[in-house]
């Protein structure tokens, strides 16, 4: 439990840090320094291996850290959406749709697409109905 909490906090902090401009600038500076040292090392295989190995390791680890953060964010968002559905007049059958198989999801998506098309046809041409209101915004 403590390991899981520690990893979650580490993954979230790393993900936040990786998304900041300072992380991009640092990565860019590392590449520039590496490129500038090329003539010093004769643009040799070892020189190329350093950057290739470094970037591969960092990318490999970041995939797992960022995926962990994305999974948590998606789960939290899904819970919030489920609560909005539950507390509204929407169909409670829509709760936890992510648990359904793809064929069922496609059937439900087609149903809602048909409802949207029907409502749009009742509204008429949406662009004509809105007129020039978009220009004022």
Secondary structure, DSSP 8 states (H G I E B T S, - for coil): -HHHHHHHHHHHHHHHHHTSHHHHHHHHHHHHHHHHTTTTTTT-HHHHHHHHHHHHHHHHHHHHHHHHHHHHHHHHHHHHHHHHHHHSSS-GGGTTGGGS-HHHHHHHHHHHHHHHHHHHHHH--HHHHHTTHHHH-
